[in-house]
């Protein structure tokens, strides 16, 4: 008998105070529907001097470079950068044009 009283009390409380998630309006939940992905700003501008850490002869060493190109990764949507040596006017990219993730590139 105590079980039925508790069940009725829970049922009454859910009717009066609690609402299921389906009844919350979508605009009240703070969700904005859009077909276009939000455009996130790049952390580093073109030709900005930056620094990365590379393994050279089994030691981690800081390498100072410049941002040559930037893009959003097609897989993750996060920023990636192609780099070149500082002052290099030949246009040759560092590490054969490898794309570096934004979290691996630091400002000087």
C-alpha positions in Angstrom: 0.0 0.0 0.0 2.9 2.4 0.7 4.2 1.7 -2.8 0.9 2.9 -4.4 0.9 6.1 -2.3 4.5 6.9 -3.4 3.7 6.2 -7.0 0.6 8.5 -6.9 2.7 11.2 -5.2 5.3 11.0 -7.9 2.7 11.0 -10.6 1.0 14.1 -9.1 4.3 16.0 -8.8 5.2 15.2 -12.4 1.9 16.6 -13.6 2.1 19.8 -11.6 5.8 20.8 -11.6 7.9 18.8 -14.0 7.6 18.9 -17.8 9.1 16.4 -20.2 11.9 17.6 -22.5 9.6 17.4 -25.6 7.4 20.2 -24.2 10.2 22.9 -23.9 10.0 25.2 -26.9 13.1 25.2 -29.1 13.5 29.0 -29.1 13.5 28.9 -25.3 16.3 26.3 -25.2 18.7 28.8 -26.9 19.1 26.7 -30.1 19.5 28.4 -33.4 18.9 26.3 -36.5 21.1 27.1 -39.5 22.3 25.4 -42.7 25.6 27.3 -42.6 28.3 26.5 -40.1 29.4 29.4 -37.9 32.5 31.2 -39.3 35.2 31.1 -36.7 38.0 33.7 -36.8 41.6 32.6 -37.4 44.0 33.0 -34.5 47.0 34.0 -36.8 47.0 36.3 -39.7 49.0 35.8 -42.9 52.7 36.7 -42.7 52.6 36.7 -38.9 55.7 35.4 -37.1 54.9 32.2 -35.2 56.7 29.4 -33.4 56.2 25.6 -33.5 58.0 22.8 -31.7 59.8 20.2 -33.8 61.7 17.0 -32.9 65.3 17.6 -34.3 67.9 14.9 -33.5 65.6 13.5 -30.8 65.3 16.9 -29.1 62.4 19.2 -29.1 63.4 22.6 -30.5 61.5 25.8 -31.2 61.4 26.8 -34.8 60.4 30.3 -35.8 58.4 30.7 -39.0 55.8 32.8 -40.8 52.2 31.9 -41.8 52.0 31.4 -45.5 48.5 30.0 -46.0 45.6 29.1 -43.8 42.4 27.1 -44.2 39.6 25.3 -42.3 40.3 21.6 -42.1 37.8 19.7 -44.2 37.6 16.9 -41.6 37.4 18.9 -38.4 36.5 22.5 -39.4 39.4 23.8 -37.3 42.1 26.2 -38.6 45.3 24.8 -40.1 48.3 26.7 -41.4 51.1 26.2 -44.0 54.3 27.8 -42.9 57.5 29.2 -44.5 60.8 30.3 -43.1 61.0 34.0 -41.9 62.2 36.2 -44.8 62.0 33.5 -47.4 61.0 35.2 -50.7 61.2 32.0 -52.9 57.7 30.9 -51.8 59.0 27.5 -50.7 56.9 26.1 -47.9 58.3 24.6 -44.7 58.2 20.8 -44.4 57.0 20.3 -48.0 53.7 22.2 -47.3 52.5 20.2 -44.3 49.4 21.7 -42.7 49.8 22.4 -39.0 46.9 22.5 -36.5 46.1 25.8 -34.8 46.9 24.3 -31.4 50.4 23.4 -32.5 51.2 27.0 -33.7 52.1 29.7 -31.1 52.6 33.4 -31.4 56.0 34.9 -30.9 
